[in-house]
Amino acid sequence: MEMAKANKLAIHGGTPVRTEPFPSWPRSTTEMRDSLVHTLEHEKWGVGSEAVKRFEEEFAKFHDARFALSTNSGTAALWIALKAAGVKAGDEVIIPAYTFIATASAVLMANAIPVFVDIDAETLNMDPDLIEGAISEKTRVIMPVHIAGNPCHLTRIGEVAARHRIAMIEDAAQAHGAEWSGRKIGALGSGGIFSFQSTKNMSAGEGGIIVSDDEAFIDTCFSYQNAGRVRSGAWYEHRYLGGNFRLSAFPAALLLAQFEMLESDMNVRDANAAMLDDALEKIPGLSCQRRYSETTRVSHHLYIVLYDKSAYGDTSRDEFMKAVSAEGIPVHTGYKPIYREKLFDLDEEEFPWLKETDFSATTLPMTERVSDEEAIWLKQSCLLGGSEDTLDIVRAFEKVAEVYSSV
Ligand SMILES: *Cc1c(COP(=O)(O)O)cnc(C)c1O
Protein backbone atom coordinates (compact mmCIF):
# COMPACT_ATOMS: atom_id res chain seq x y z
CA MET A 1 0.00 0.00 0.00
CA GLU A 2 2.76 2.40 1.08
CA MET A 3 4.74 1.44 -1.99
CA ALA A 4 1.81 2.06 -4.31
CA LYS A 5 1.38 5.52 -2.84
CA ALA A 6 5.03 6.46 -3.21
CA ASN A 7 4.93 5.35 -6.83
CA LYS A 8 1.74 7.13 -7.76
CA LEU A 9 2.58 9.49 -10.59
CA ALA A 10 2.20 13.21 -9.96
CA ILE A 11 0.16 13.39 -13.16
CA HIS A 12 -2.32 11.03 -11.43
CA GLY A 13 -2.36 13.05 -8.22
CA GLY A 14 0.71 11.55 -6.54
CA THR A 15 3.57 13.47 -4.91
CA PRO A 16 6.05 14.88 -7.45
CA VAL A 17 9.70 13.83 -7.18
CA ARG A 18 10.72 17.46 -7.09
CA THR A 19 9.22 20.88 -6.50
CA GLU A 20 12.43 22.98 -6.44
CA PRO A 21 13.43 24.76 -9.65
CA PHE A 22 16.77 23.96 -11.33
CA PRO A 23 19.46 26.70 -11.40
CA SER A 24 18.26 29.73 -13.33
CA TRP A 25 20.00 31.00 -16.46
CA PRO A 26 21.67 33.30 -17.32
CA ARG A 27 23.29 34.14 -14.04
CA SER A 28 25.30 37.20 -13.08
CA THR A 29 28.52 37.37 -11.08
CA THR A 30 30.45 40.18 -9.44
CA GLU A 31 33.14 39.70 -12.11
CA MET A 32 30.56 40.47 -14.79
CA ARG A 33 29.32 43.50 -12.90
CA ASP A 34 32.87 44.84 -12.41
CA SER A 35 33.72 44.28 -16.05
CA LEU A 36 30.53 46.00 -17.17
CA VAL A 37 31.07 48.99 -14.89
CA HIS A 38 34.70 49.29 -15.98
CA THR A 39 33.65 49.45 -19.63
CA LEU A 40 30.79 51.81 -18.82
CA GLU A 41 32.97 54.28 -17.00
CA HIS A 42 36.37 54.01 -18.66
CA GLU A 43 36.08 52.66 -22.20
CA LYS A 44 34.48 53.24 -25.58
CA TRP A 45 30.94 51.87 -25.86
CA GLY A 46 30.94 51.04 -29.55
CA VAL A 47 33.32 51.58 -32.47
CA GLY A 48 36.90 51.24 -31.25
CA SER A 49 35.80 49.40 -28.09
CA GLU A 50 38.69 47.95 -26.09
CA ALA A 51 36.37 45.33 -24.56
CA VAL A 52 35.30 44.09 -28.00
CA LYS A 53 38.92 43.83 -29.14
CA ARG A 54 39.98 41.98 -25.97
CA PHE A 55 37.01 39.65 -26.20
CA GLU A 56 37.68 38.77 -29.84
CA GLU A 57 41.33 38.01 -29.04
CA GLU A 58 40.46 35.87 -26.03
CA PHE A 59 37.66 34.01 -27.76
CA ALA A 60 39.86 33.21 -30.77
CA LYS A 61 42.55 31.86 -28.45
CA PHE A 62 40.00 29.93 -26.39
CA HIS A 63 38.59 28.29 -29.53
CA ASP A 64 41.95 27.41 -31.11
CA ALA A 65 41.37 29.87 -33.95
CA ARG A 66 43.71 32.54 -35.29
CA PHE A 67 41.00 35.19 -35.74
CA ALA A 68 37.60 36.15 -34.39
CA LEU A 69 35.08 38.83 -35.31
CA SER A 70 32.16 39.56 -32.99
CA THR A 71 28.62 40.32 -34.19
CA ASN A 72 25.37 41.38 -32.58
CA SER A 73 23.75 37.94 -33.01
CA GLY A 74 24.46 34.39 -34.10
CA THR A 75 22.05 34.83 -37.01
CA ALA A 76 24.01 37.85 -38.25
CA ALA A 77 27.23 35.84 -37.86
CA LEU A 78 25.77 33.06 -40.05
CA TRP A 79 24.70 35.48 -42.78
CA ILE A 80 28.08 37.23 -42.74
CA ALA A 81 30.01 33.94 -42.86
CA LEU A 82 27.91 32.72 -45.81
CA LYS A 83 28.50 35.97 -47.71
CA ALA A 84 32.23 35.84 -46.94
CA ALA A 85 32.33 32.26 -48.22
CA GLY A 86 31.21 33.65 -51.56
CA VAL A 87 27.54 32.62 -51.50
CA LYS A 88 25.72 34.32 -54.39
CA ALA A 89 22.04 34.48 -55.34
CA GLY A 90 20.75 31.03 -56.28
CA ASP A 91 23.66 29.10 -54.73
CA GLU A 92 22.88 26.09 -52.55
CA VAL A 93 23.88 25.59 -48.93
CA ILE A 94 23.64 22.14 -47.34
CA ILE A 95 22.20 22.18 -43.81
CA PRO A 96 20.38 19.84 -41.43
CA ALA A 97 16.67 20.35 -40.63
CA TYR A 98 17.03 19.36 -36.97
CA THR A 99 18.23 22.78 -35.83
CA PHE A 100 17.13 26.26 -34.87
CA ILE A 101 15.44 28.17 -37.71
CA ALA A 102 18.34 30.67 -37.99
CA THR A 103 20.50 28.02 -39.69
CA ALA A 104 18.07 28.10 -42.62
CA SER A 105 16.91 31.71 -42.46
CA ALA A 106 20.50 32.95 -42.76
CA VAL A 107 20.76 30.95 -46.00
CA LEU A 108 17.59 32.58 -47.35
CA MET A 109 18.81 36.00 -46.23
CA ALA A 110 21.92 35.40 -48.35
CA ASN A 111 19.61 34.83 -51.37
CA ALA A 112 20.65 31.19 -51.37
CA ILE A 113 18.78 27.89 -51.33
CA PRO A 114 18.83 25.65 -48.25
CA VAL A 115 19.29 21.98 -49.15
CA PHE A 116 18.28 19.79 -46.22
CA VAL A 117 20.22 16.65 -45.32
CA ASP A 118 19.02 14.13 -42.75
CA ILE A 119 20.62 13.44 -39.38
CA ASP A 120 21.89 10.15 -38.07
CA ALA A 121 19.70 8.54 -35.44
CA GLU A 122 22.33 8.42 -32.70
CA THR A 123 24.37 11.64 -32.73
CA LEU A 124 21.43 13.67 -34.13
CA ASN A 125 23.95 15.48 -36.34
CA MET A 126 24.01 15.82 -40.14
CA ASP A 127 24.67 12.32 -41.50
CA PRO A 128 28.08 12.41 -43.27
CA ASP A 129 26.99 9.54 -45.56
CA LEU A 130 24.20 11.64 -47.07
CA ILE A 131 26.06 14.84 -47.90
CA GLU A 132 27.69 13.81 -51.16
CA GLY A 133 24.29 12.91 -52.62
CA ALA A 134 23.01 16.42 -51.89
CA ILE A 135 25.81 18.23 -53.71
CA SER A 136 25.07 19.85 -57.07
CA GLU A 137 27.01 22.27 -59.27
CA LYS A 138 25.28 25.08 -57.35
CA THR A 139 26.49 23.96 -53.90
CA ARG A 140 28.70 26.61 -52.33
CA VAL A 141 28.77 25.71 -48.62
CA ILE A 142 28.18 22.77 -46.28
CA MET A 143 26.98 24.07 -42.94
CA PRO A 144 26.90 21.38 -40.23
CA VAL A 145 25.33 22.26 -36.87
CA HIS A 146 26.85 20.86 -33.67
CA ILE A 147 23.49 20.04 -32.22
CA ALA A 148 23.18 20.32 -28.44
CA GLY A 149 26.90 21.13 -28.48
CA ASN A 150 27.80 17.62 -29.70
CA PRO A 151 30.34 17.92 -32.56
CA CYS A 152 29.47 16.79 -36.09
CA HIS A 153 31.85 14.46 -37.90
CA LEU A 154 34.13 17.31 -38.90
CA THR A 155 36.78 15.08 -40.47
CA ARG A 156 34.41 13.37 -42.89
CA ILE A 157 32.39 16.50 -43.66
CA GLY A 158 35.62 18.43 -44.18
CA GLU A 159 36.83 15.76 -46.62
CA VAL A 160 33.62 15.97 -48.66
CA ALA A 161 33.89 19.78 -48.75
CA ALA A 162 37.53 19.64 -49.83
CA ARG A 163 36.84 17.04 -52.53
CA HIS A 164 34.17 19.29 -54.06
CA ARG A 165 36.07 22.55 -53.41
CA ILE A 166 33.29 24.02 -51.37
CA ALA A 167 33.46 25.71 -47.99
CA MET A 168 32.54 24.17 -44.65
CA ILE A 169 31.11 26.64 -42.15
CA GLU A 170 30.26 25.35 -38.68
CA ASP A 171 27.09 26.51 -36.96
CA ALA A 172 28.56 26.18 -33.48
CA ALA A 173 25.90 28.40 -31.87
CA GLN A 174 25.40 25.71 -29.19
CA ALA A 175 28.95 24.42 -28.93
CA HIS A 176 31.10 26.77 -26.82
CA GLY A 177 34.09 24.79 -25.60
CA ALA A 178 33.32 21.61 -27.60
CA GLU A 179 36.28 19.69 -29.05
CA TRP A 180 37.03 17.42 -32.00
CA SER A 181 40.15 15.23 -31.63
CA GLY A 182 41.47 17.49 -28.89
CA ARG A 183 41.00 20.73 -30.82
CA LYS A 184 38.24 23.23 -30.12
CA ILE A 185 35.65 23.25 -32.91
CA GLY A 186 34.77 26.34 -34.99
CA ALA A 187 37.73 26.95 -37.27
CA LEU A 188 38.23 23.50 -38.79
CA GLY A 189 36.76 24.61 -42.12
CA SER A 190 36.52 28.15 -43.50
CA GLY A 191 35.07 29.38 -40.24
CA GLY A 192 32.39 28.87 -37.63
CA ILE A 193 29.90 30.92 -35.66
CA PHE A 194 28.77 31.05 -32.03
CA SER A 195 25.81 32.74 -30.36
CA PHE A 196 25.65 34.57 -27.02
CA GLN A 197 21.86 34.83 -26.93
CA SER A 198 20.37 34.42 -23.44
CA THR A 199 19.93 30.64 -23.41
CA LYS A 200 23.41 29.86 -24.74
CA ASN A 201 26.22 28.50 -22.55
CA MET A 202 28.00 31.88 -22.76
CA SER A 203 25.43 34.61 -22.67
CA ALA A 204 25.35 38.36 -23.03
CA GLY A 205 21.64 38.72 -23.70
CA GLU A 206 22.42 38.89 -27.42
CA GLY A 207 25.59 38.56 -29.45
CA GLY A 208 27.58 36.33 -31.74
CA ILE A 209 31.08 35.69 -33.07
CA ILE A 210 32.80 34.22 -36.12
CA VAL A 211 36.09 32.35 -35.75
CA SER A 212 38.49 31.40 -38.54
CA ASP A 213 42.12 30.61 -39.29
CA ASP A 214 41.82 32.40 -42.63
CA GLU A 215 42.70 36.09 -42.44
CA ALA A 216 41.20 36.93 -45.84
CA PHE A 217 37.92 35.26 -44.82
CA ILE A 218 37.74 37.21 -41.55
CA ASP A 219 38.57 40.46 -43.37
CA THR A 220 35.65 39.85 -45.75
CA CYS A 221 33.45 39.07 -42.73
CA PHE A 222 34.52 42.44 -41.29
CA SER A 223 33.22 44.15 -44.43
CA TYR A 224 29.79 42.50 -44.28
CA GLN A 225 29.59 43.13 -40.51
CA ASN A 226 30.62 46.74 -40.87
CA ALA A 227 28.62 48.65 -43.53
CA GLY A 228 30.71 47.25 -46.39
CA ARG A 229 33.87 48.96 -45.20
CA VAL A 230 37.27 47.40 -45.82
CA ARG A 231 39.84 47.16 -43.07
CA SER A 232 42.44 49.13 -45.00
CA GLY A 233 39.95 51.63 -46.44
CA ALA A 234 38.64 54.99 -45.34
CA TRP A 235 35.70 55.22 -42.88
CA TYR A 236 33.37 56.46 -45.65
CA GLU A 237 34.39 53.90 -48.23
CA HIS A 238 31.86 51.11 -48.82
CA ARG A 239 32.77 48.28 -51.12
CA TYR A 240 30.17 45.63 -50.18
CA LEU A 241 26.51 45.44 -49.21
CA GLY A 242 27.14 45.13 -45.50
CA GLY A 243 25.12 46.24 -42.51
CA ASN A 244 25.76 47.27 -38.96
CA PHE A 245 26.13 43.91 -37.24
CA ARG A 246 28.76 45.03 -34.73
CA LEU A 247 28.75 43.87 -31.11
CA SER A 248 28.42 46.63 -28.52
CA ALA A 249 31.06 47.00 -25.78
CA PHE A 250 28.65 45.99 -23.00
CA PRO A 251 27.94 42.41 -24.05
CA ALA A 252 31.67 42.10 -24.79
CA ALA A 253 32.43 43.22 -21.23
CA LEU A 254 29.96 40.66 -19.85
CA LEU A 255 31.47 37.90 -21.97
CA LEU A 256 35.05 38.75 -21.02
CA ALA A 257 34.16 37.85 -17.45
CA GLN A 258 32.79 34.42 -18.39
CA PHE A 259 35.71 32.33 -19.60
CA GLU A 260 36.53 30.90 -16.18
CA MET A 261 32.89 30.35 -15.37
CA LEU A 262 32.39 28.57 -18.70
CA GLU A 263 35.17 26.14 -17.85
CA SER A 264 33.84 25.39 -14.37
CA ASP A 265 30.25 25.14 -15.67
CA MET A 266 31.45 22.70 -18.31
CA ASN A 267 32.98 20.49 -15.65
CA VAL A 268 29.72 20.48 -13.68
CA ARG A 269 27.66 19.69 -16.80
CA ASP A 270 30.10 16.94 -17.82
CA ALA A 271 29.81 15.25 -14.42
CA ASN A 272 26.02 15.51 -14.27
CA ALA A 273 25.60 14.40 -17.89
CA ALA A 274 27.81 11.36 -17.24
CA MET A 275 25.59 10.47 -14.29
CA LEU A 276 22.48 10.82 -16.45
CA ASP A 277 24.02 8.77 -19.28
CA ASP A 278 24.76 5.91 -16.87
CA ALA A 279 21.42 5.90 -15.15
CA LEU A 280 19.07 6.61 -18.06
CA GLU A 281 20.68 4.04 -20.37
CA LYS A 282 19.70 1.39 -17.81
CA ILE A 283 16.02 2.25 -18.21
CA PRO A 284 14.41 0.19 -20.99
CA GLY A 285 13.34 2.28 -23.97
CA LEU A 286 15.59 5.25 -23.16
CA SER A 287 18.92 6.06 -24.77
CA CYS A 288 21.18 9.10 -24.82
CA GLN A 289 22.65 11.15 -27.65
CA ARG A 290 25.83 9.40 -28.83
CA ARG A 291 29.07 11.10 -29.80
CA TYR A 292 31.62 10.15 -32.46
CA SER A 293 34.79 8.54 -31.13
CA GLU A 294 36.84 11.61 -32.25
CA THR A 295 34.76 13.88 -30.00
CA THR A 296 36.83 14.82 -26.99
CA ARG A 297 34.37 17.26 -25.39
CA VAL A 298 30.74 18.22 -25.79
CA SER A 299 29.23 21.41 -24.43
CA HIS A 300 25.84 19.97 -23.39
CA HIS A 301 23.88 23.00 -24.49
CA LEU A 302 20.99 20.54 -24.37
CA TYR A 303 20.76 17.10 -22.86
CA ILE A 304 18.74 14.92 -25.24
CA VAL A 305 17.17 11.60 -24.24
CA LEU A 306 15.71 9.40 -26.99
CA TYR A 307 12.47 7.61 -26.18
CA ASP A 308 11.33 4.34 -27.74
CA LYS A 309 7.58 3.96 -27.34
CA SER A 310 7.68 0.23 -28.07
CA ALA A 311 9.08 -0.28 -24.55
CA TYR A 312 5.99 1.47 -23.14
CA GLY A 313 3.05 -0.20 -24.84
CA ASP A 314 3.16 2.48 -27.56
CA THR A 315 2.56 5.32 -25.10
CA SER A 316 3.56 8.40 -27.09
CA ARG A 317 6.66 10.44 -26.26
CA ASP A 318 4.40 13.40 -25.53
CA GLU A 319 2.35 11.45 -22.96
CA PHE A 320 5.47 10.05 -21.30
CA MET A 321 6.98 13.51 -21.19
CA LYS A 322 3.90 15.07 -19.61
CA ALA A 323 4.27 12.58 -16.77
CA VAL A 324 7.99 13.40 -16.33
CA SER A 325 7.17 17.08 -16.39
CA ALA A 326 4.51 16.62 -13.68
CA GLU A 327 7.26 15.11 -11.50
CA GLY A 328 8.93 18.53 -11.50
CA ILE A 329 11.47 18.02 -14.29
CA PRO A 330 11.33 20.70 -17.04
CA VAL A 331 11.46 18.56 -20.19
CA HIS A 332 10.72 19.77 -23.73
CA THR A 333 9.93 18.14 -27.09
CA GLY A 334 12.38 20.46 -28.87
CA TYR A 335 12.66 21.16 -32.58
CA LYS A 336 10.26 20.23 -35.33
CA PRO A 337 11.81 19.66 -38.79
CA ILE A 338 12.34 23.25 -39.80
CA TYR A 339 11.15 22.74 -43.41
CA ARG A 340 7.64 22.38 -41.99
CA GLU A 341 7.62 26.01 -40.85
CA LYS A 342 5.24 28.35 -42.62
CA LEU A 343 8.30 30.30 -43.79
CA PHE A 344 8.99 27.61 -46.40
CA ASP A 345 5.69 28.20 -48.09
CA LEU A 346 7.64 30.84 -49.98
CA ASP A 347 6.23 33.83 -51.78
CA GLU A 348 7.72 33.81 -55.29
CA GLU A 349 7.77 37.58 -55.50
CA GLU A 350 9.74 37.90 -52.30
CA PHE A 351 12.07 35.01 -53.15
CA PRO A 352 12.38 34.97 -56.95
CA TRP A 353 15.52 32.77 -56.86
CA LEU A 354 13.41 30.03 -55.26
CA LYS A 355 10.75 29.89 -57.97
CA GLU A 356 11.84 26.40 -58.99
CA THR A 357 12.21 25.16 -55.41
CA ASP A 358 9.34 23.39 -53.66
CA PHE A 359 9.95 22.58 -50.02
CA SER A 360 6.54 20.99 -49.51
CA ALA A 361 7.78 17.59 -50.67
CA THR A 362 10.78 17.55 -48.30
CA THR A 363 10.79 14.63 -45.91
CA LEU A 364 13.74 13.42 -43.87
CA PRO A 365 12.91 10.19 -42.03
CA MET A 366 15.37 10.43 -39.11
CA THR A 367 14.74 14.12 -38.52
CA GLU A 368 11.01 13.40 -38.38
CA ARG A 369 11.31 10.31 -36.20
CA VAL A 370 13.54 12.11 -33.69
CA SER A 371 11.48 15.30 -33.52
CA ASP A 372 8.02 13.75 -33.67
CA GLU A 373 8.49 10.64 -31.55
CA GLU A 374 11.79 10.35 -29.73
CA ALA A 375 13.53 13.46 -28.45
CA ILE A 376 13.12 14.61 -24.88
CA TRP A 377 15.16 17.71 -24.07
CA LEU A 378 16.57 19.09 -20.88
CA LYS A 379 18.16 22.53 -21.08
CA GLN A 380 21.79 23.04 -20.07
CA SER A 381 20.89 24.80 -16.81
CA CYS A 382 19.32 21.53 -15.56
CA LEU A 383 22.87 20.12 -15.60
CA LEU A 384 24.20 22.86 -13.34
CA GLY A 385 22.82 21.55 -10.06
CA GLY A 386 24.45 19.20 -7.56
CA SER A 387 24.28 15.43 -7.74
CA GLU A 388 21.02 15.35 -5.75
CA ASP A 389 19.41 17.61 -8.35
CA THR A 390 20.61 15.33 -11.11
CA LEU A 391 19.40 12.28 -9.20
CA ASP A 392 15.93 13.85 -9.15
CA ILE A 393 15.96 13.74 -12.95
CA VAL A 394 16.88 10.05 -12.79
CA ARG A 395 14.22 9.35 -10.13
CA ALA A 396 11.52 11.04 -12.20
CA PHE A 397 12.39 9.07 -15.36
CA GLU A 398 12.60 5.82 -13.37
CA LYS A 399 9.26 6.45 -11.68
CA VAL A 400 7.44 7.22 -14.91
CA ALA A 401 9.18 4.39 -16.77
CA GLU A 402 8.15 1.90 -14.13
CA VAL A 403 4.48 2.80 -14.34
CA TYR A 404 4.37 3.21 -18.13
CA SER A 405 6.31 0.05 -18.91
CA SER A 406 3.51 -2.00 -17.39
CA VAL A 407 0.72 -0.52 -19.52
C1 LIG B 1 20.92 30.15 -31.19
C2 LIG B 1 21.21 29.56 -32.51
C3 LIG B 1 21.43 30.35 -33.65
C4 LIG B 1 21.19 31.83 -33.72
O1 LIG B 1 21.76 32.60 -32.78
P1 LIG B 1 21.09 34.01 -32.36
O2 LIG B 1 22.18 34.60 -31.54
O3 LIG B 1 19.86 33.69 -31.58
O4 LIG B 1 20.80 34.77 -33.59
C5 LIG B 1 21.82 29.72 -34.83
N1 LIG B 1 21.93 28.39 -34.90
C6 LIG B 1 21.69 27.59 -33.85
C7 LIG B 1 21.86 26.12 -33.99
C8 LIG B 1 21.29 28.14 -32.62
O5 LIG B 1 21.04 27.34 -31.58
The ligand as a MOL file (V3000), in Angstrom:
LIG
                    3D

  0  0  0     0  0            999 V3000
M  V30 BEGIN CTAB
M  V30 COUNTS 15 15 0 0 0
M  V30 BEGIN ATOM
M  V30 1 C 20.9250 30.1550 -31.1850 0
M  V30 2 C 21.2060 29.5620 -32.5090 0
M  V30 3 C 21.4300 30.3490 -33.6530 0
M  V30 4 C 21.1860 31.8260 -33.7230 0
M  V30 5 O 21.7560 32.5980 -32.7770 0
M  V30 6 P 21.0860 34.0070 -32.3570 0
M  V30 7 O 22.1770 34.6020 -31.5410 0
M  V30 8 O 19.8580 33.6850 -31.5800 0
M  V30 9 O 20.8000 34.7680 -33.5880 0
M  V30 10 C 21.8220 29.7220 -34.8270 0
M  V30 11 N 21.9270 28.3940 -34.9010 0
M  V30 12 C 21.6890 27.5940 -33.8450 0
M  V30 13 C 21.8620 26.1180 -33.9930 0
M  V30 14 C 21.2920 28.1440 -32.6190 0
M  V30 15 O 21.0400 27.3440 -31.5840 0
M  V30 END ATOM
M  V30 BEGIN BOND
M  V30 1 1 1 2
M  V30 2 1 2 3
M  V30 3 2 2 14
M  V30 4 1 3 4
M  V30 5 2 3 10
M  V30 6 1 4 5
M  V30 7 1 5 6
M  V30 8 2 6 7
M  V30 9 1 6 8
M  V30 10 1 6 9
M  V30 11 1 10 11
M  V30 12 2 11 12
M  V30 13 1 12 13
M  V30 14 1 12 14
M  V30 15 1 14 15
M  V30 END BOND
M  V30 END CTAB
M  END
